[in-house]
Amino acid sequence: MDYKEAARNFIENEKQFHLGVIPTEQSNPRTRNLSATIAKDTAAGIKMILSADTDIPAVTAKAFETPEFKQMVADMKRVIDEKKTLLFSSVGASGRMALQLCATWRYFWTSLIQKLPAKKQMFLENCERCDSFMTGGDRALVKTAENFEDYMTFGAEQIKEAKVGPGDVVIGLSECGLSASINGSVIEADNQGCTTYYIYCNPRDILVKYLDRVRVVFERENIIKISLYVGNMAVSGSTRMQVTTVELLAIGAAIEVACWRWLKENLTADELSVLGQGAFELREYSKMYQQLLETLGQGEPLKGLAKAVEYETATYQANGLVTYVTHEYLLDIMTDTTERQPTFTLPPFRKFADHTSQISWAYVKDPLYPNSVTWQHVFRRPIKGLGWSKADYIRLKASQDIIDNPPALGSNEIEQYCIGNEADPSRYSRKPAQLVAIDINGSANCQMMKWFNEEVKHFDGGLVIRMGDIPDHKLNDNEIWIPVKLPRTITDLMTHLLVKLAFNLLSTATMAKMGRVWSNWMIQVFPSNKKLIDRSTRIISTLAKIPYEQACEEFFKSYYGRKPGEEYRESFVVETLRRLGFDPNADIK
């Protein structure tokens, strides 16, 4: 197809991907002047981004009181009692959250063995009760499997491979249900007789009215639906922000409460006493999150966040690189760094043996373990890739492009990305290269800092970002403090929420200061699927003030006109806007 034919095909035949009516795809009034605000005052811009989270406590408090949510907590406990499976499933940003929730569950049960070694076998069995997958398999954690989310058959196939059935619990996480794969997974889970939950983050009436592929989910009476609608995103369409935050808060709280209920029934009072703070009443989690928001938005925490944003912005403006160092919070931080690629058209993580592709601006490494062991600790379960053949893709009715060029998504693929403690010269191949150790509640131990101090000699500089409850002793001459007192529970949920919020703020604020956001529009979006093609088109239409149909044609003109290897030069949206006479660097009026 030429670009005009491609645009006509998208307009006429892909109406399910026209999402202008979906609130999470629209501009948030609270952050409308984000790029102009943060250019002048970093702290004010951070507070503006945080303002988009203010509805989350009320949304979760309401959800916690519903019969459906209470049943989900009971079902989580039931899978332990009955030795069944709890499976988290999703795609994209919510898919990364599905992996994190599963890893949290599995880490919690194995961590109890050190405290109560006599219960080892019981805890290991409980650990194995939880599983997860994201569309495209585990490799999609680091690099999107392009267009995979557009197929219901792909999500259904992954459910079949998970071998779940009656008595098992499947929880599908969805922003608006446009991603077909997650709908396919929950429908297939229902077909297999699973107790199936569908968590969605947009108004039900809008979804049912406009999206056929979501309507089929809501028509299934057996599928239990839970609304976590939190309004528009801080940056239009960036669901890695408020959508995945509310998912972590709500589902994370459910995990803690369910596991604690089981422990109280199966441990003695003496055994419970060594576990520390168990879980709170569900309503308390909403209050704790509200307190976290208020704390981050003022005083020393806000100053620390602003300083970190300015440090990272200066590094990238000088064409430099940032490498984060962490052990305990590797998956939390990786989730943010990998999500930056499609959100801001940045180069994705690069394989260790690849010496020609562009280098990811931000990366993350574990200073304690070699790469193969580090990946085991990321997932807390065996790595799961997709070994689908050409025949499988034909059977699953994939596009001809996928059939002709099946992507490499096997279990060995993800280990090609070196996140372990091996030396990686690519991370200091460009100046200024910065090594940034992350210390959360004192997690940066002596071994970690020893590795940091040895490696930082290869870099142009380094510092330690310290969050949470910060011990008094210094780790480095150059430190940024984000002090926050947090309630500590059995899975340390509030700490994980702190890390998520802080890194979402760090990356989004940095990109906004660099002009990769205009107002609160994601002008640097990378169109890796049809949903993002629509988003690109709507942004062009809105900012250039032209009809959607014309904007779509102009988008495909840029998309088809780009030479191979130049996909990360700048977004197709920005290229199109420039051609149409709109200046993405212009002042916001």
C-alpha positions, 0 to 999 in steps of 0.5 A: 500500500501507498500512504493514502491507501494505508490511511484509507484502510485504517479509517474505513476498516479499523474503526475499533481503534478510533479511541477519541471517546475514551477518557484515558486517551484524552487530555487531562485538564489538571496537566494541560500546561505541563510542558510550559510549567515544568520548563520554568519550574521543575517542582511545579511541573512535578506537582502538576503530574502528581495532581493526576493521581488525586482520584486514585484513593477515592477510586480504590476505596469505592472498589474495596467495598464492592462485593466483586472485590471482596470475592476476588480477595476470597478467591485469592485465599481460596487458591492457596487452600485448594492448591489451585492457580492464580494467574495474572494476564495483560498487555503493555504497561498493564502486562508489566504490572501483571508480571510484577504482581506475580513476582511480588506474590512469589517473592513473599512466600519464599522470603518467609522460609528464612523466618520460619524454616520448618514451614519451607515446603508449605511456603514453596507450595504457596509460592507456586500457586501464582503465575503470569504472562503478558502478551508476547511472552516475557521478552515483551517486558523489555521490548514490545512485540509489535501488533501482538496486542491486536489479536484476541487469538494470541491472548487465548493461546497463551491461556491454553498454554498456561493450562488453567481450568476449573477452580483456578483464578484468572485476573485480566488487567485492562485499561479500556479493553481495546487491546484485543489480546487481553479480551481474548485471554479472559474469554478463553479463561471463562471458556476453560471454566476459570473464575475470571476477573476483568479489571478495567479503567474506563467508564463501562457505558462508553466501552460497551457503546463504542468498542465491540471487542470489549462488549463481548467481555461484558456480555459474559455473565461469568466474567466478574468485572471490577471498575478502577476508572481513575480519569484521564492520564497525566500525559494523554494516553500514557497508561503506564502512569495512573492506570498501572498505579491504581492496578498496583494499589488495588491488586497489591492490597488484595494480595496482602489481605488474602495472604495474611488471612491465610497465614492467620489460619495456618500459623501459631501466634508465635510464628505470626509475631516474627512476620512483622506488620501483616496487612491492614484493612482494605480501606487503610490502603487508600488512606496510605496512598493519599498520604504518600501523594501528599508527602511527595508533593511538598518539602524535602521529597519534592526538592529531591525529585526535582533535583533528580529530574534536573540531573537526568535532563542535563545528562540527556541534553548533553547526549549522555546515558543513565544506568540505574543500579539496584538489586531488590527493586530491579523489576520495579525500575525496569518496568519504568525504563522499558516503558519509556521507549514506546511513550517517548520514541526512545531506543529500546533496550539493546541486546548485549551482543548487538553493537550496531543498534542505538543505545537505550538512554536509560538502563538498569543493572543488578550489581550482585548477580550475573545476568542469567541469575538476575533474570531468574530473580526478575520473574521469580519463576521460569522464563516463559517465551513464545515458541510459536511457529509459522504454522501457529501464526497461520492458525491464529490468523496473524497478519501476513507480515507476522506470518512471513517474519515470525518475531524471535520471542523464545525463552532464550531471547530475554537473556540476550539483554544483559542486566546482570553485574557483567561489565557493559562498555556500551553503557559508558560509550557516550559522554556524559555516562552516569551511573546511578545507584538506587537506595530504598529503605537502606537497600543499597548494601555494602556489596552493592556499593562496592560494585558501584564504586568499582564500576563508576570509574568507567563512567563520567560521574555517578550518584546515589538516589535515596528514597523512603526511610533513609539511614543516616550514614552516607553512601556517596559524596553525591546523593539525592534524598527523597525521604518518605516514612512508609508503613511496612507490610508483608509485601511492602506494597507502599514501598513499591508504590513509592518506587513506581510513583518516583520513577514515573515522575522522574521519567515523565518530568524529564521528557517533558522538560526536554520537549518530548511532551507538548502541553500534556500531549504525548507527541513523541509516541512510537506507533507500535500497534494500531491503538498508537497509530490512532493516538498519533493521528488524534494528536496530529488532528488536535494540534494541527487543527485538521480533520481526523481523516486528513491527519491520518493520511499525513501520519502515514505519509511520514510513516511510509516515508521514513528510511529503515533504521531511522524510526527513533530519529524523532516521532512520526507525530513531530515530523508530521506536525512540523511539515504541517507548520505546527511548531512542537517547541512553540509556547503554549497559548 
